[in-house]
Amino acid sequence: MSTDLNATYHQRLPVYEQLRSEAVFALEHALSGTDRKIHSITSRIKTLESVTKKVERKGIKDPFSELSDIVGLRVVCLFLADISEIVRITRSVFDVAYEDDKMADNASVFGYLSHHLIVFMKSSHSGPRYDKIAGIRFELQVRTIAMDAWANVSHHLSYKAPADIPADLQRDFYALSGLFYVADKHFEMFYSASAASRRQALEAFAAASPDVLSEPLNADTLSAYLRTRFPDRHHGKPDAISDLLAEIVRGGMKTTDELDRIIALAEDAVSAYEAERLSPTQRLADTGAVRIAVRVSDPAFHAASLREVTPVPTEEQIAQQYAAEYARYRSLLKQLPDERP
């Protein structure tokens, strides 16, 4: 290892650390304002050993001006459709020196696909904070989780070019690469179909379609029902909707009309619960209102929720908790639902 290379690397390392930090901050800030599905934003600085190997392998004379990947950032997103928007945002955050869309290459491209950019901080970032990092190029990659998985796996297979692979392994190698590509395409297709399902359910409930209340309960129909039934309440996030769905299904409910009947019966009970237990400025989210409604209306739903905790309470403990928490609101039900056998 060259003594000059060693000394210069360590001399410049604080500048690279500053560049990495500023670049990550700028990118995270820009992407936080988008609805793109970001899995992770990672960064790294090439080690001295890695820089040295590349210098020796490629015969580089001045690595600190010639190498553009000493600092590297990587954005990993969920879906193929997210990549173009992330790249567009990246172009607005940094000045681009070079761009390579490996996904636009032909289908026989070796290894993994991703979108690579060589960028540097915008010239508008000036002043003492940016003077040392101005004009220093760094690498930015944008890829999906599937692309990232294949890149990490193929990196350890020891084959860096098509000619490296023994003939009897080539078919398997490209088949593996194709599996990751197909996974990406099907994730995208499923995501699009899921979004269409949610949109169609919401449109059906908003239009009060005659058959809509007989729909089986799932995350999409429950979400659409809650948004139309409680337009003035805060809407629960997907995790909250999933938890509520699991609870009411465990309690024996199967369709949205069953849920709607209980909600209609328990409106006064929910209002009384809120008035007694919340401050005047607080109000239950739609998922919370439904949870209270079904628990007041039928102890089976309360019991279903408690049987998921650890340790599982006894039947006597479940009955005692129901009596203390919900029983007094049953008298406010507009009409008691049929008792379950």
C-alpha positions as CSV (number, residue, x, y, z in Angstrom):
1,M,0.0,0.0,0.0
2,S,1.3,3.4,-1.0
3,T,2.2,5.6,2.0
4,D,0.9,8.7,0.1
5,L,-2.5,6.9,-0.6
6,N,-2.8,5.9,3.1
7,A,-2.0,9.4,4.3
8,T,-4.3,11.2,1.8
9,Y,-7.2,8.8,2.5
10,H,-7.1,9.5,6.2
11,Q,-6.6,13.2,5.6
12,R,-9.7,13.3,3.4
13,L,-11.8,10.9,5.5
14,P,-13.5,13.7,7.6
15,V,-14.5,15.4,4.3
16,Y,-16.1,12.2,3.0
17,E,-17.9,11.7,6.3
18,Q,-19.3,15.2,6.0
19,L,-20.3,14.6,2.4
20,R,-22.0,11.3,3.3
21,S,-23.9,13.0,6.2
22,E,-25.0,16.0,4.2
23,A,-26.1,13.9,1.2
24,V,-28.1,11.5,3.4
25,F,-29.8,14.4,5.2
26,A,-30.8,16.1,1.9
27,L,-32.1,12.9,0.3
28,E,-34.1,11.8,3.4
29,H,-35.6,15.3,3.7
30,A,-36.7,15.3,0.0
31,L,-38.1,11.8,0.1
32,S,-40.0,12.4,3.3
33,G,-42.4,14.6,1.4
34,T,-43.4,11.8,-1.1
35,D,-45.7,8.9,-0.8
36,R,-43.2,6.5,-2.5
37,K,-42.6,3.3,-0.5
38,I,-39.1,3.6,0.8
39,H,-37.7,0.6,2.6
40,S,-34.3,2.0,3.5
41,I,-31.7,4.7,2.8
42,T,-28.1,3.5,3.5
43,S,-24.7,5.0,3.0
44,R,-21.1,4.0,3.2
45,I,-17.5,5.2,2.6
46,K,-15.2,2.8,0.9
47,T,-12.5,1.5,3.2
48,L,-8.9,2.2,2.5
49,E,-8.4,-1.5,1.6
50,S,-11.2,-1.3,-0.9
51,V,-9.9,1.9,-2.5
52,T,-6.4,0.4,-2.7
53,K,-7.6,-2.8,-4.4
54,K,-9.5,-0.7,-7.0
55,V,-6.5,1.5,-7.6
56,E,-4.3,-1.5,-8.2
57,R,-6.9,-3.4,-10.3
58,K,-7.6,-0.5,-12.6
59,G,-4.2,1.3,-12.6
60,I,-5.7,4.5,-11.3
61,K,-3.2,7.4,-10.9
62,D,-5.2,9.9,-8.9
63,P,-7.9,7.9,-7.1
64,F,-9.3,10.9,-5.1
65,S,-10.2,12.8,-8.2
66,E,-10.9,9.8,-10.5
67,L,-13.0,7.6,-8.3
68,S,-16.6,8.7,-8.0
69,D,-17.8,6.0,-5.6
70,I,-15.7,6.5,-2.5
71,V,-18.9,7.8,-0.9
72,G,-22.1,5.8,-1.9
73,L,-25.8,6.1,-1.1
74,R,-28.4,3.5,-1.8
75,V,-32.2,3.9,-1.8
76,V,-34.1,0.6,-1.5
77,C,-37.8,0.9,-2.4
78,L,-40.7,-1.6,-2.5
79,F,-42.0,-1.4,-6.0
80,L,-40.7,-0.8,-9.5
81,A,-43.0,2.1,-10.0
82,D,-41.4,3.9,-7.2
83,I,-38.0,4.0,-8.9
84,S,-38.7,6.6,-11.5
85,E,-40.2,9.0,-9.0
86,I,-37.2,8.6,-6.6
87,V,-34.8,9.2,-9.4
88,R,-36.7,12.3,-10.4
89,I,-36.5,13.6,-6.8
90,T,-32.8,12.7,-6.7
91,R,-32.2,14.9,-9.8
92,S,-33.8,17.8,-8.0
93,V,-31.7,17.3,-4.8
94,F,-28.3,16.8,-6.5
95,D,-26.5,17.9,-9.7
96,V,-26.1,14.8,-11.9
97,A,-22.8,14.1,-13.6
98,Y,-23.7,10.7,-15.0
99,E,-26.7,8.4,-15.1
100,D,-27.0,4.7,-15.9
101,D,-30.4,3.0,-16.0
102,K,-29.4,-0.6,-15.9
103,M,-33.1,-1.6,-16.0
104,A,-33.3,-0.1,-19.6
105,D,-30.6,-2.6,-20.8
106,N,-31.7,-5.7,-22.7
107,A,-33.0,-8.8,-20.8
108,S,-29.7,-10.6,-20.9
109,V,-27.9,-8.0,-18.8
110,F,-25.5,-9.7,-16.4
111,G,-26.1,-9.5,-12.7
112,Y,-28.6,-7.2,-10.9
113,L,-30.6,-4.3,-12.2
114,S,-30.8,-0.9,-10.6
115,H,-30.6,2.8,-11.4
116,H,-27.1,4.3,-10.9
117,L,-26.3,8.0,-10.7
118,I,-23.1,9.9,-10.1
119,V,-24.0,13.1,-8.4
120,F,-22.6,16.0,-6.4
121,M,-24.0,18.6,-4.1
122,K,-25.8,21.4,-5.9
123,S,-23.8,24.6,-6.4
124,S,-26.6,26.4,-4.6
125,H,-25.3,24.8,-1.4
126,S,-22.6,27.3,-0.7
127,G,-20.8,28.7,2.3
128,P,-18.4,27.3,4.9
129,R,-20.6,24.3,5.6
130,Y,-20.3,23.1,2.0
131,D,-17.0,24.5,0.7
132,K,-15.0,21.4,1.4
133,I,-17.5,19.0,-0.1
134,A,-18.4,21.1,-3.2
135,G,-17.8,19.3,-6.5
136,I,-17.0,15.9,-4.9
137,R,-18.8,13.2,-6.8
138,F,-20.5,10.3,-5.2
139,E,-22.5,7.3,-6.2
140,L,-26.3,6.9,-5.7
141,Q,-28.2,3.7,-6.4
142,V,-31.9,3.2,-6.5
143,R,-33.3,-0.3,-6.5
144,T,-36.2,-2.4,-5.2
145,I,-35.9,-4.9,-2.4
146,A,-35.9,-7.8,-4.9
147,M,-33.1,-6.2,-6.8
148,D,-31.2,-5.6,-3.6
149,A,-31.6,-9.2,-2.5
150,W,-30.3,-10.5,-5.8
151,A,-27.4,-8.0,-5.8
152,N,-26.4,-9.2,-2.3
153,V,-26.7,-12.9,-3.2
154,S,-25.0,-12.7,-6.6
155,H,-22.1,-10.7,-5.0
156,H,-21.1,-13.8,-3.1
157,L,-21.3,-16.2,-6.1
158,S,-17.8,-15.3,-7.3
159,Y,-18.9,-14.7,-10.9
160,K,-18.3,-11.1,-11.9
161,A,-19.0,-11.5,-15.7
162,P,-20.9,-13.9,-18.0
163,A,-17.6,-15.5,-19.1
164,D,-16.9,-16.5,-15.5
165,I,-19.8,-18.9,-15.2
166,P,-19.2,-22.5,-16.2
167,A,-21.5,-23.5,-19.0
168,D,-23.4,-26.1,-17.0
169,L,-24.3,-23.3,-14.4
170,Q,-25.3,-20.5,-16.8
171,R,-28.9,-21.6,-17.2
172,D,-29.4,-21.8,-13.4
173,F,-27.7,-18.4,-12.8
174,Y,-30.0,-16.6,-15.3
175,A,-33.0,-18.5,-14.1
176,L,-32.3,-17.2,-10.5
177,S,-31.8,-13.7,-11.8
178,G,-35.2,-14.1,-13.7
179,L,-36.9,-15.2,-10.5
180,F,-36.1,-12.0,-8.8
181,Y,-37.2,-10.0,-11.8
182,V,-40.5,-11.9,-12.0
183,A,-41.0,-11.3,-8.2
184,D,-40.6,-7.6,-8.8
185,K,-43.1,-7.6,-11.6
186,H,-45.6,-9.6,-9.6
187,F,-45.2,-7.4,-6.5
188,E,-46.0,-4.5,-8.7
189,M,-49.0,-6.2,-10.2
190,F,-50.3,-7.2,-6.7
191,Y,-49.8,-3.7,-5.4
192,S,-51.8,-2.3,-8.3
193,A,-54.5,-4.8,-7.9
194,S,-54.7,-4.1,-4.1
195,A,-55.0,-0.4,-4.7
196,A,-57.8,-1.0,-7.2
197,S,-59.6,-3.3,-4.7
198,R,-59.5,-0.6,-2.0
199,R,-60.6,2.1,-4.5
200,Q,-63.5,-0.1,-5.8
201,A,-64.6,-0.9,-2.2
202,L,-64.6,2.8,-1.2
203,E,-66.6,3.7,-4.4
204,A,-69.1,1.0,-3.7
205,F,-69.7,2.1,-0.1
206,A,-69.8,5.8,-1.0
207,A,-72.4,5.1,-3.6
208,A,-74.4,3.0,-1.1
209,S,-74.6,0.1,-3.5
210,P,-77.5,-2.2,-2.4
211,D,-75.2,-5.3,-2.2
212,V,-72.3,-3.7,-0.5
213,L,-73.2,-4.3,3.1
214,S,-73.3,-8.1,2.4
215,E,-69.7,-8.0,1.5
216,P,-67.3,-10.3,3.4
217,L,-65.2,-8.5,5.9
218,N,-61.6,-8.0,4.9
219,A,-59.1,-5.2,5.2
220,D,-60.4,-3.4,2.1
221,T,-64.1,-3.6,2.8
222,L,-63.6,-2.7,6.5
223,S,-61.5,0.3,5.6
224,A,-64.0,1.5,3.0
225,Y,-66.9,0.9,5.5
226,L,-65.2,2.9,8.2
227,R,-64.4,5.8,5.9
228,T,-68.0,6.1,4.7
229,R,-69.7,5.3,8.1
230,F,-67.5,7.7,10.1
231,P,-66.5,10.5,7.8
232,D,-66.0,12.9,10.7
233,R,-63.7,10.7,12.8
234,H,-60.0,10.2,12.4
235,H,-59.3,7.2,10.2
236,G,-57.2,4.3,11.6
237,K,-54.0,3.3,9.9
238,P,-53.7,-0.1,8.2
239,D,-52.2,-1.7,11.2
240,A,-55.1,-0.5,13.4
241,I,-57.7,-1.7,10.8
242,S,-56.0,-5.1,10.6
243,D,-56.0,-5.5,14.4
244,L,-59.7,-4.5,14.6
245,L,-60.6,-6.9,11.8
246,A,-58.8,-9.8,13.6
247,E,-60.7,-9.1,16.8
248,I,-64.2,-8.9,15.2
249,V,-63.6,-11.9,13.0
250,R,-62.5,-13.9,16.1
251,G,-65.7,-12.7,17.8
252,G,-67.7,-14.4,15.0
253,M,-68.6,-11.5,12.6
254,K,-68.3,-12.2,8.9
255,T,-69.9,-9.4,6.8
256,T,-70.2,-5.7,6.9
257,D,-73.9,-5.7,7.3
258,E,-73.5,-7.6,10.7
259,L,-71.0,-4.8,11.7
260,D,-73.3,-2.0,10.5
261,R,-76.2,-3.4,12.6
262,I,-74.2,-3.4,15.7
263,I,-72.8,0.1,15.0
264,A,-76.4,1.4,14.6
265,L,-77.4,-0.2,17.9
266,A,-74.4,1.1,19.9
267,E,-74.2,4.8,18.8
268,D,-75.5,6.1,22.1
269,A,-73.3,3.7,24.1
270,V,-70.2,4.8,22.2
271,S,-71.0,8.5,22.8
272,A,-71.5,7.9,26.5
273,Y,-68.2,5.9,26.7
274,E,-66.4,8.8,25.1
275,A,-68.0,11.4,27.3
276,E,-67.1,9.6,30.4
277,R,-63.6,8.4,29.6
278,L,-62.2,11.0,27.3
279,S,-61.5,14.7,27.7
280,P,-63.9,17.1,25.9
281,T,-61.3,17.7,23.1
282,Q,-60.7,14.0,22.5
283,R,-62.6,11.6,20.3
284,L,-62.1,8.0,19.3
285,A,-60.8,7.1,15.9
286,D,-63.2,5.1,13.7
287,T,-61.4,1.9,14.7
288,G,-61.8,2.7,18.4
289,A,-65.5,3.6,18.0
290,V,-66.1,0.2,16.4
291,R,-64.1,-1.6,19.0
292,I,-66.2,-0.1,21.8
293,A,-69.4,-0.7,19.9
294,V,-68.9,-4.4,19.4
295,R,-67.5,-5.0,22.9
296,V,-70.5,-3.3,24.5
297,S,-73.0,-5.0,22.2
298,D,-71.7,-8.6,22.7
299,P,-69.3,-9.9,25.4
300,A,-68.0,-12.4,22.8
301,F,-65.9,-9.7,21.1
302,H,-64.4,-8.6,24.4
303,A,-63.6,-12.2,25.2
304,A,-62.0,-12.7,21.8
305,S,-59.6,-9.8,22.4
306,L,-58.5,-11.0,25.8
307,R,-57.8,-14.5,24.6
308,E,-55.0,-13.1,22.5
309,V,-53.1,-11.7,25.4
310,T,-50.4,-13.5,27.5
311,P,-51.1,-15.0,29.9
312,V,-54.7,-15.8,28.8
313,P,-57.1,-14.8,31.5
314,T,-59.7,-17.2,32.9
315,E,-63.4,-17.1,31.9
316,E,-64.1,-15.5,35.3
317,Q,-61.5,-12.8,34.8
318,I,-62.9,-12.1,31.4
319,A,-66.4,-11.7,32.8
320,Q,-65.1,-9.4,35.6
321,Q,-63.2,-7.2,33.2
322,Y,-66.3,-6.9,30.9
323,A,-68.5,-6.0,33.8
324,A,-66.0,-3.3,35.0
325,E,-65.3,-1.8,31.5
326,Y,-68.4,-2.2,29.3
327,A,-71.5,-3.7,31.0
328,R,-72.9,-0.4,32.3
329,Y,-73.2,0.9,28.7
330,R,-75.4,-2.0,27.5
331,S,-78.5,-0.3,28.8
332,L,-77.8,2.4,26.2
333,L,-78.1,0.0,23.2
334,K,-81.0,1.0,21.0
335,Q,-82.0,-2.6,20.8
336,L,-80.2,-5.6,22.3
337,P,-78.8,-7.8,19.6
338,D,-79.8,-11.5,19.6
339,E,-77.8,-13.3,22.2
340,R,-75.4,-15.8,20.7
341,P,-75.9,-19.4,21.7
